[in-house]
């Protein structure tokens, strides 16, 4: 093998504390648009240790370890006694690596001309790839032109591995290198979105199998902001069986620093039940109540942009017909009451479909709370006798007379229409408790099915 050796930091006169900060936390002091160039966030020691602990049993004395997006070198001390290939596209990062004792770190576009020969490797050498490769959507207009536009590099990507997301391009590059074992950090969404098995990661999932996955919040990175989403420390081994989406649905992911776990098949989502986009499968939909909901991709995007409106924007807004009001009222309540939790962030919103379809009282609770919370909308306005108010008033008057419980949601609605004042405490308490308990109830239902 024609390969340059990895050096150590022992000959470099840098204090341990200073070195620790520079390697693991240096981006925390930079503004977001700078530290996010190419989607890089530097990796704290406890996550480096997690990756090392997962892959260590697969490393032997002759294993060539590679970090092809090395950044400031967070992972470079994991395996001191193995030959190490160090690459990064960022010239400044590589200069820093030289300064702390890694003179053989090279500037390189790891997504271009991807082949073993490029690194002086034979087809037979045992390769382990570790690290935290960048992940972001390189097609995002907001990241290119928005208020927080990121700095980026103008670089080429081999056509065979090119993807709109850098992280999936890196996984495809690792596959092209025929790595024997891979342990990297990446968004859990790569695995839990079924479409990725048919497109972005099709070749990768044919040749690699997930052995261990440890899930944690992106907030474990000291310099992240915004709504939390799940990251996985994923250990893949080369395996001719590969993996399909059902394998991932049934896979038990450990939750970092807990005894709990996450298994996708234990949770029911709105996929195939409630539309998330305006024109599914090219079909046309209409609303008879002038109500719309903004397109959304998953729970996090529902919470961020999934507002309801009385203004249409074709291609962006989902028309809501009266007969489906209860479904979108459910989503509006979930948006407001479901707690932010990284575990569910990249999933479609959770739902117990059978309950939502059969429990009319629950449907009406969601509708009434949505109306009270969105009086800015003309269709919900009591002052203008909005179209939804008119449709519901007669029905809810009958329901109020038939309801004997002290917490009569229908009477709350009628009083609000008459006086403009509503006591929402019961609605708020009920929906808060419901959505807090939703994942627990779903898991219990799944475990009951599995035990029967």
Secondary structure, DSSP 8 states (H G I E B T S, - for coil): --------STTS---HHHHHHHHHTGGGGS-HHHHTGGG-----HHHHHHHHHHHGGG--TT-EEEETT-TTTTTTTS-TTS-EEEEES-HHHHHHHHHTT-TT-EE--TTSS--GGGGT--TTS-EEEEE-----BTT-HHHHHSTT----------TTT--SBHHHHHHHHHHHTT-SEEEEEEETHHHH-THHHHTTTHHHHHHEEEEEEEEEEGGGSTT--SS--EEEEEEEEE-TT---HHHHHH--EEETTSS-EE-GGG--BSTTTS--STTGGG-----SS--EEE--SSHHHHHHH--EESS--TTTEEE--GGGHHHHHHHHHHHHHS---GGGTTS--B--HHHHHH-HHHHHHHHHHHHHH-TTSGGG-TTTT-HHHHHHHHHHHHHHHH--SSS-HHHHHHHHHHHS----HHHHHHHHHHHHHHHHHHHHHHHHHHH-
